[in-house]
Amino acid sequence: MLIGVIAGLVGLSFGIFGVLAFRVSEQQRKLVDVEFDEPALPPGAAEVLAVVGRAFVVVDAIDGVVRASPAAYAYGLVRGHTVVHEQLLDMTARVRRDGVILEKQYELPRGPLGQGTIIVQVRAAMLGEEYILLLADDRTEITRTEEIRNDFVANVSHELKTPVGAISLLAEALEASADDEEAVRRFAKRMHKESARLAALVQDIIELSRLQGANVAQQGHPVDVNAVIAEAVDRSQLPAESKNIQIVVGGHVDARVYGDQDLLVTALRNLIDNAIRYSPENTRVGVGVRAKEGLISISVTDQGEGLSLRTRSGCLSASTGWTLRAPGRPGGPGWGSASSSMLFPTMAAK
C-alpha cells in the first residue's frame, strides 16, 4: 500500500514537471519566432523587385539591409547586411529626412582592395512607411563608350581642319597668282594632295559610321590577320616612301579572327599612318603579329620620340586584347588611336 502511494506521487511529480517543461518550451519558441521574424515588405513589393531588371537594396530605419539582389552584391554595393558606400547611406538619410526621391550617378570602388571602379546610376525612394529602396543601374560601359566617342569626334574635327584650311589658303593663292603659270601648277599640286587627304579622312568616317547601327561581331566573318596587315601596309606605302621610311612586317599567324576585314584594315592603317607621320625621315616602322594562348596580338612600333608613360597609358584604353604601341609624337593620341579605340572593342577579333 505504501509503495503504491509513493509510486503515484512520483508519477504525479513527473507529469507536473513535463507539463511545466512543455509550457516553458512553448514560451521560448514564441520568443524566438518573434525575435527572428523576417521583415515584411509592403504587399506586392517583392514581386515587383523580382522583375525590375536592376540591382536593388532595401534598407530599414537603421540602414540595415533587409533585401538585396545578387547584382547588388556583385556591384560591391552590399557586403553581408551592410551598405558599403557612404554616398548611398547619405542618399538614404536624405530620403528618410525629406521624403523625396533622389537620383545620382557615382563612381564607386568595386571591391575593398581597389579592384577597379564601377559607375552606377542610383535612385532612392521610400518603400512604404518603414523602408527605403535603392535601385542601381551599371553605367560603366555606356559612360566610357561616350567618353571615347567624344574624344573621337574631337580628334576627327581637328584632323579635318588641316586639309580644309590648306585647300582654302591654296585657293586664295591660286586666285592671286593667276598670271604665274609655275605658281599655279605648284598650288594645284598641293591642292590635289590636300584634297586626297580630305577624301581619305571622309572615307574613314563613312566606314566607321557603320559601327553606329550594327554589331560588327554579329555580322562579321573569319578574317585572315596576315591579309589585314598586308593590305594596311600596302595602303601606307605612299606616305612612307615620301619620307623614305621602310615598313617592316614581322611574324605570321595561321589562326583567323572573327570580325570585319575592311574595318580592321582601316584601324590598323590609321595606326601605321600615325607612326609614319610622326617618325623622322630615313627610319623604320615595324608591324608585328604573334599568337599566344588563343589570342592574336598586333603591335605597331616606330622610331619617333615616343609618349610619356602617363599619356601612353591613356591611349587605346578601351581596346582590350590588342597589343598596340602608340606612335611617337609630342602630342597625345589622335585620329589613329581614336578610330582604333572605336573599332577594336566592337569586334570579337583579338
VEXKOL-129419 format. One record per residue: y, z, x of N, C-alpha, C in turn. Coordinates in steps of 0.2 Angstrom, whole numbers, plus 5000, padded with zeros to 4 digits. Layout:
BEGIN
YZXYZXYZX
...
This chain:
BEGIN
499450005004500050005000500650005004
500650045009501250055014501349985018
500749965020500849895024501149845019
500949835013501149785009501949795008
502149855007502849865006503249845012
503049865018503349845024503349765025
502749735024502749655024503249625019
503349655013503849625008504549635011
504649695014505349705017505449655022
504949645027505049595032505149525029
504849505025504849435022505549425018
505749485015506449485012507049475017
506949505023507449505028507449435031
506849405032506849335035507149285030
507049295023507349255018508149255018
508349325018509049335018509449305024
509049305030509349285036509349205036
508849175033508849105033509349075028
509549115023510049085018510749095022
510849145025511449155029511549105034
510949095038511049035043511148975040
510848955034511048895031511748885029
512048935026512748935024513248925030
513048965036513448955042513448885045
512848855045512748785047513148745043
513148755036513548705032514248715033
514548775034515248785036515448745042
515048755047515148725054515148645053
514648625049514648545048515248525045
515448555040516048535036516648535041
516748595045517248595050517248535055
516648515057516548465062516748395059
516548395052516748325049517448325048
517848375046518548375046518848355052
518648385058518948385064518848315067
518348275066518148215069518248155064
518548165058518548115053519048055056
518747995055519147945058519747925054
520347915057520947905054520847845049
521147845043521047795038521747745038
521647685039522247635039522347625032
522947595030523147585024522647525021
522547525014522047485011522147415013
521647375016521747305017521947295024
522247345028522547335034521947315039
521347345039520847325044520647255043
520547235037520347165036520847115038
521447125037522047085040522047075047
521947135050521947135058521347105061
520847105057520247065060520346995060
520746965056520846895056521546865059
521946915061522646895063522646855069
522146855073522246805079522646825085
522846885085523246915090522946975093
523146995099522947065101523347115097
523047165095523447215091523247285094
523747335093523647405094523947445088
523547495085523847535080523847605083
524447635083524547705086524747755080
524647815081524847865076525547895078
525647955075526347985076526448005083
525948025087526048045094525847985099
525847925096525747865101524947865103
524547905100523847895101523547835098
523147795102522847735100522347745094
522447725088521947735083521447675082
521747615083521347555083521647505089
521247465092521447415097520947365097
521147305098520747245098520447235105
519947205106519647185113520147155117
520547105114521147075118521647115121
521747175117522247225119522047255126
521347265126521147295132521147245138
520947185136520947135141521547115144
522147125140522847115142523047165147
522747225146522947285150523447325146
523547315140523947355136523747425134
523047435134522747495132522247515137
522247575139521647605143521447665139
520747665137520547725134520847725127
521147785126521547795119522347805121
522547765126523247775128523547705129
524147695126524547635128524847645135
524747595139524847595146525547595148
525947545145526647525147527147565143
527647585147528247625144528647585140
528647515141529047475137528747475130
528147475129527847475122527947535119
527947595123528047665120528747665118
529247635121529947635119530047595113
529647545112529647505106529447545100
528847585101528547625095529047675093
529347705098529847765097530447735093
530747675095531247655091531047635084
530547605083530247585076530147645072
529847695075529747765071530447795070
530947785074531547825073532047785068
532047715069532547675065532147645059
531547635059531147605053531247525054
531447495059531547425060530947395063
530947325062530447285066530747255072
530347265077530647245084530147185087
530447135090530047085094530447075100
530047085106530247075113529747035117
529947005122529546975127529547015134
528947035136528947075143528447035148
528647045154528147035159527847095162
527247105161526947165162526347165167
526247215171525647205176525047205172
524547165174523947165170523447215172
523447245178522947295180523347355183
522947405184523347465188523447455195
523147405198523247395205523647335207
524047315202524547255203524147185204
523647185199523147125199523547065195
524147045197524446995193524847025187
525146975184525546995178525446955172
525646975166525546945160526146945156
526346885153526946885149526746885142
526946935138526746945131527346945127
527246915121527746925116527546985111
527847035110527647095107528047105100
527747115095528047135088527847195086
528347245085528147315082528447325076
528047355071528247375064527847425062
528147465057527747515053527147485049
526647525050526047515046525847575041
526047565035526047625031526547675033
526447735031526947785032526847825039
526247815042526047855047525947815054
525747755053525547715059526047665061
526047645067526447585070525947535073
526047475071525647415073526047375079
525747365084525947315089525547255089
525847195089525547135089525747105095
525247075100525447045106525146975107
525546935109525346865110525446845117
524946815120524946805128525346735128
525946745132526346685133526446665140
525946685144525946675151525946605153
525446565150525346495152525946455149
526146465143526746425140527346435144
527546505146528146515149528146485156
527546485160527546455166527546375166
527246345161527246275160528046255158
528346295154529046275153529446285159
529346335163529746335170529646275174
528946255174528846195178529146135175
529146125169529446065166530246065167
530546125167531246125168531446105175
531046135180531046115187530946035188
530446015184530345945184530945895182
531245915176531745875174532345885179
532445945182533045945186532945905192
532345895195532145855201532245785199
531945765193532045695191532745675190
533145715187533845705187534245695193
534045735198534345725205534045665208
533445645208533145585211533445525208
533645525201533945465198534645455200
534945505201535745505203535845455209
535345465214535445425220535445355219
534945325217534945245216535445225211
535545265206536145245201536745245204
536945295207537545295211537645245216
537145235220537145175225537245115222
536945095217537045025213537745025211
538045075208538745075206539245055211
539145095217539545085223539445015226
538844985226538744925229539044865224
539044885217539344835213540044825214
540344885215541144885216541244845223
540844865228540944825234540844755234
540344735230540244655229540844625226
541144665221541744635217542344635222
542344675226542944675231542844625237
542244605238542044565244541844495241
542044475236541844415233541944355237
542444355242542544295246542144295253
541844355254541544365260540744355259
540544295261539844275259539344325263
539444335269539044385273538944455270
539544475268539544545264539244545258
539244485254538944485248538244485249
537944445254537244445255536944515257
537344555261537144615263537144665257
537644665253537744715247537144695242
537044635241536544615237535844635239
535744635245535044655248535044735247
535544765248535544845247535444855239
535744815235535644825228534944815226
534644765228533944745227533544805229
533644835235533244895237533344955232
533944965231534045025226533745015219
533844955217533544935210532844945210
532444925216531744935216531545005216
531945045220531845115220531945145213
532445125209532545155202531945135198
531745065198531245045194530545085196
530445105202529845145204529945215200
530545245201530545305198530445305190
530745255187530645245180529945235178
529545195182528845185181528445255181
528645295186528345365187528445405181
529045405178529245445172528845415166
528745355166528345325160527645345160
527345345166526645365167526645445166
527045485168527045555167527145575160
527545535156527645545149526945545145
526445515148525845515145525545585144
525745635148525545695148525745735142
526345715139526645755134526245745127
525845695126525545685120524745675120
524445685126523745685127523445735132
522845755130522545795135522145745140
522345745146522045695151521345715152
521245775152520545795154520045775149
520245775142519845755137519745675137
520245645139520245565139520045535146
519945575150519845555157519145525158
518945505164518345475166518145495173
517545485176517445495183517845445187
518145475192518645445197518345455204
518345395208518245395215518845415219
518845475222519345505225519545465231
519045435235519245385240519645325238
519445305232519845245230520545265228
520645325225521345355224521745365230
521445385235521845395242521945325245
521545285244521645215247522245175244
522245185237522745155233523445185234
523445255234524045285236524345275242
523945265247524145255254524445175254
524045135251524245065251524945055248
525145095242525745085239526345115244
526145165248526645195253526745155259
526345105260526445065267527145045268
527445015264528144985265528645035267
528745085264529245135266528945165273
528345175274528045195281528245145286
528145085285528245035290529045025292
529445045287530145035288530345095293
530045145294530145205299529645205304
529245155305528745155310528245215310
528045235304527645295303526945265301
526445295304525745275303525445325298
525145305293524745345288524045345290
523745405292523145415294522745445289
522145425287521645455282521045475286
520945545284520345575287519845605282
519245595283518745625278518545575273
517945585270517645545265517245585260
517245575254516845615249516445575245
515845595243515345545239515445575232
515645635230515645655224516245625220
516245625213516845605209517145655205
517745645203518045695199518245675192
518345715188518545695181519245695180
519545635178520245635177520545565175
521145555177521445485175521645455182
521345405184521445375191522245355192
522545325187523245305188523645365189
523545415185524045475186523845515193
523245515195523045545201523445505207
523345435207523645395212524445405212
524745415206525445425206525645485209
525245545207525445605210525345605218
524845585220524645585227525145535231
525345475228525845435231526545465232
526745505227527345545227527345595233
526845625234526745675240526845635246
526445575247526445545253527145515254
527545485249528145465249528645515252
528545575249528945635252528845645259
528245645261528145655268528445605272
528445545270528745485274529445495274
529745515268530545515268530745565272
530445625273530745675277530445685284
530045635286529745635293530245595298
530245615304530645575309530245505310
530645455313530345395314529845405320
529345355320528845345325528345405325
528245435319527745495319527145475314
526745515312526145505308526145555302
525945525297525745565291525045565289
524745625289524045625288523845645280
523245605278523045625272522245635273
522045705271521345725272521045745266
520345735266519945745260519345775262
519145835259518445865260518145895254
517545895254517145935248516845995250
516946045246516646115248516546155242
515946175241515746215235515946185229
515746125228515946095221516646075220
517046085225517746065224517946015229
518445965227518645915232519445935234
519545945240520245965242520545905246
521145895244521545845247522245875250
522345855256522945885260523345825262
524045835262524545785265524945825270
524945805276525245835281525745785285
526245815288526745775291526945805298
527445775301527745805307528445825307
528645835301529345855299529445925301
530045955299530246015301529846075298
529646055292529246105288529646145284
529346185279529746235275529546305277
530046345275529946415276529346445272
529046495274528446525270528646545263
529246565262529446585255529446525251
529846465254529846405250529246375249
528746375254528146345253527746375248
527746445248527346475243527546455236
528146435234528346415228528146345226
527946305231527846235230527146225227
527146185221526446175218526146235216
526546285213526146355212525746345206
525846295202525446285196524846245197
524746215203524246165205523646205208
523146225204522546265206522046215208
521746235213521146195216521346135221
521946125222522146075227522446105233
522246085239522546105245523046055247
523646065245524246025246524746055251
524846025256525446055261526046015259
526546055258527246025256527545985262
527845925261528045885266528645925269
528745915276529345955279529945925278
530445965275531145945274531546005273
532245995274532646055274532746085267
532646045262532746075255532046105252
532046115246531446135243531046085240
530546105236530046055233530446005228
530345945229530745895225530345855220
530445785219530145745215529345745216
529145735222528445735223528045795221
528345855223528045915221528045925214
528645915211528745925204528245885200
528245825201527745775197527045795198
526845815204526145835206526045895202
526445945202526346005198526245995191
526545945188526445925181525745895180
525545855185524945815184524345855185
524245885191523645915193523345965188
523746015185523446065181523146035174
523345975173523145945166522445915166
522145905172521545875173521045915175
520345895174519845935177519645915184
520045865187519945845194520145905198
519745915203519945975208519745945215
